[in-house]
Amino acid sequence: MNETSSSPCTVSNYLSLCASSKLLLLVPGFGLNIFILLSLVSSLLGRRSKIKKNVAMFILGSTSCNLVNLSLWPLTIHWQQHGRWLLGARMCDVMVGAKHLTSSASFQYISFITFSIYLTVVCGWGPLVNSRVFLALQLIFPLLPVGLMELIEWIQGSSVDHLDPVNLTCFSFINDEVMRILLMVKTALCLPLSLYFYAHILHTIVLSAKRTQRSQRSNVHLAKVFSLISLITFTAHVPGAVFALMKHTSVCQEMVRDFLLDLPLLSSPVILLCMNKELRNQCLLLLRRNPNNDSVNTKSISNTDGQHKKLSTVETDKIQR
């Protein structure tokens, strides 16, 4: 049973403020993720698509999970506006489980893009990365923590009720130690590991450029991009994770935690744009689409892609030697 204390956060104005904040973020959240999805589809349907299939699957998986998560927000907004959860304990558990699965999967799919680059550039395991079996294992991997959580609850012979029957609130982490452990693993292990991958990839490319006495200008730009991605990732994930690991005693604190843990839904599309040049170019094409200048934009971006592809090919060849 949940043990949230309603004091001093049962004020209807506070709940209305939380609902309004969620409502304001719902539109840009849907907009960003749908735009990423449209850009991906447009790129894959194009004749000169350069997005690798495994990267495309991770982008599709991440944005789809974000959209499913965002589609559950109206349930939270509904109970915040009414001051209580009105849809029953079963629906509360379904919502909590779906939000936990989709948020975890979205983060892991983005991490797998970095992991694939690491295996290709640093380890030279390109054939493994392009393997369908390896891709399938990565796509189903987010289901493992959920299965592990269910197994632990089955062994213990108990399940967590996420609905507080007294205050009628529906939260993820109240009294749920298993979810706290999984979140701690992500915060303490997965986030630093992603940072290590970025640093090692950049270090390998820089060493390759020094050996061949090539300009480091592109590597400086790459370092800025990796630094920006790392900053966005830590800023979006760490505050909510740290807050969720704290013991909560009020609905107010749980509302703040719930809000912070939803921030990655807005940051992950930005990270995807930073990580993938082809996706970024396709977004620019969609934004600039005009019958009069479409061919001009396509030619301009095509030239840029050609230069980037040439540079990337030379870089990869040098690294693998």
N, C-alpha and C positions, 0 to 999 in steps of 0.2 A: 504494500500500500504506500502511496506517495505521502510525503510528510511536509508539504509546502505550507508555509505560514502566510496567511493572507495579509498580515500587517507588515508595513503600512501601505501596501501596493494594491489594494482592492479599489482604489479610487478610479471611478469610471473614466475620468479625464486621462489618466495615465494609459489605460488600456486602449482608449480611442487614439491616443498619440502613437502607440505601438502599431495599431492597425493602419493608421494613416501612413506611417513610415514604410511599412511593408507594401502598401498599395502604391506609393510613389516609386519604390524600387522594382515593382513587378513589371511595369511597362518597359523601362530600359533593359531589365534582365531578359525578358522575352525578345525584345528587339535585337539585342546583341547576339543572342544565341541563334535566333532564326536567321539573322543576316550571315553569320558564320556558316550555317547549314546551307543556305542558298548559294553562297560563294563556293563551298565545297562541291555541291552538285553541279554548278555551272562549270567549274574547272574540270571535273571528271567527264562531263559531257562534251567538253571542248576537244578540238583536234590536237592541240598541243599541250595536253595535260602533263605536268611534270611531277605531280604529287605521287609519291610511292603508295602502293596499295595498303601497306601496313600502317603508314602514317594516316592515310585517308580513313581507315577503319577506326583508329584511335580518336581522330577528330570527330568522326560520326558518333562514336560511343560517348565521348565526353559531352558533346552538345545535346545529344538525345537524353542523357541522364540529367543534365541541367534543366531541360525543358520539362521532363517528368517531375522533377523536384519543384520547379516553379508552378506547375499546374496544381500542386498541393497547397500552395500558399493561401488560396481563397478559404480553405478549411480553417487555417490559423486565423486569418483576418476575420472570419465569421465569428469564431468564439471570442476573439478579443473585442469585437464590437458589441457582442451580447454579454460579455463579462463571464461567460461560462461555456464549457464544452457541452453541446447538445446532441452529439451524434453517436453516443454510446462507447463502451469500452473497446469493443472489437474494432470499430472504425479508427479509434485512437491508436491502437496497436498497429494496425495496417499502415496508417499515415507515418508513424514513427519509424517503422521498419523500412518503408519505401524511401523516406528521406535519408535515413542512414545509409542504405545500400547505394542510392544514386549519388550522394555526395562523395562517398568513399570511392565508388567506381570512377567518377569523373576525375578525381584527383589522381588515381592510379593510371588511368589511360593517358593523361598528360605526362606523367612520370615515365611511362613506357616509351613515349616518343624520345625523351632524353636518353633513356636506357638503350634504345635502338641505335641512336647516334654514337653513344659511347662504345657499344659493341662493334660498330662498323669502323669508326675512326681510330679508337685506341687499341682494341683487341684484334681488329681485322677479321671479324666474324660476319662479314656481309651475307654469305650464303645462309647462315643460321637465322639471321634477322629476316631474310626474305622467305624463309620456310613457312609453309602454310600451317604445319603442325605447331611450330613455335608461336605463330600468330594466334592460333586457336587457344593455346594454353594461356596466353596473355589476356585474351578477351574474357575467358571464364574465371581468371584469377580473382577478380573482385568478389565472386560468390563465396570464396573460401572463408573469409572472416565471418560472414553471416552464418555459414554452415558450422563454423567453429563455435560461434556464440550459441547457436541452437543446441549443439552437442553438449556444451558445458552446462547449459540450463537443464538439459535432459538428465545428465549425470547427477546433478545436484537435486533433481526432483522438484524443481521450483521454477516458476516463471515470474517475470517482473510485470506488474500492472502499471502501465504508464498513465492511466487515468486516476486522478485523485478524486475519490467519491465525495469528499467533503467540500473542497473548493471548486470541484469540477474543472480542473486544469489538465492539459494534455502536453507533457514534456518528455523529452528523450532520456535525460540523464539522471533524473531524480531516482536515487536508490538503485541505479543500474550500474553495478560495478564492472560488468563485462564490457559494456560500451565505453566506460571510462578507460579500461585497460587497452582496448583497441585504439582509442583516440591517443592514448599516451604513446603507443608504439608508433603511430603515424607521426606524431610530433617529435619524438625523441630519436627516431630511427630514419624514417622515410624522408623527412625534410632535409636533414643534414646530408643524407646520401645523395639527394638530387643536387645539392650544392657541390658535393664532391665530384659528381659526374661532369658538371659544367666546368669546374676548375681543371680537371684532368684532360678534358677535351681541348680546352683552350691551351693548356700547357703543351700538349702533344703537337698542336698546330703551330704554335710559336717556335718550338724546337725544330720542326721541319722547315720553317721559313728561315731560321738562322743557318741551318746546314746548307740550304740552297742559296743563301745570300739574297733572298727576295725581300721586298718591302713588307714592313709590318703594319702598313696602314689599314689593310682589311682586318688584321687581327685586333687592332685597337678598336675598330668598330664592332667586331665580334665580342670583345670583352665588355663593351658598353651594353650590348644587347643582353649578354648573359647576366650582367650585374642588374640590369633592369628587371629581367625575369625573376631573378632570385629575390630582389627587393619586393616585387609585387607578390610573389608566392609567400614569403615570410610575413609580410604585412597582412595578407588576407587570411592566413591560417593560424598563426601563432596566438593572436589575442583571443580568439574564440576558443582555441584548444586549452590555453592556460585557464581561462575563465570557467570552462566546462569541468576541469579537473578539481576546481574548488568545491567545497561543500556549500550548498545553497540552502537558505532558510526562508526565502520569500519568493513570491511570484514575480516580483520586480527583477530580481537577479536572474531568474530563469528566462525572462523576456529578453534581457540584455544578452545572455548567452546564446539564445536562439537566434537573435538578430546577427551576432558576430559570426556564428557558424554558417550563416547563409551568404556571407560576403563573397566566398569563392565562386558563387554562381555568376557574379558580375565580373570577377577578375580573370576567370579561366578563358573567356573569349579573347581578352586582351593578350594573355600569355600565348595563346595559339597564334594570334596575328604576329607577335614578336618572333615566334619560333619558326614560322613557315613563310618564306618569301613568296612562293607561288600563291598561297592563300591570300596574302596581303595584296598582291597584284590583282587577283581576281576581285577582291573587295573594291579596289580602286576602279576597276572596270565597271562594276555594277553601279558605283556612285556616279561615275562620269558618263554613263551610257546615254548616248545621244545619237540620232540618225546621222547628223552632220559630221560629228567628230569621232564616231566610234572606231573607224578604221585608223584614224590618227593615233588614238589612245592605244589601240591594240599594237600598232607598229612600234610605238615608243616603249611600251612595256615589254614587247617581244625583244627589242634590242637590248634592254636592260637585262632581261633573263638570259639572253645569249652570252653577254659578258660575264654574268654571275655563274652560268653553267661552265664556261671555259675556265674560270678561276677555280671553281669547285673541283673540276676534273683534274686540273694540274695539282691542286692541293692533296686530293685523295691519292693520286699516283705517287706523289712524293712521300706521303705518310706510310703507304703500304710497302715501299721499297726497303 
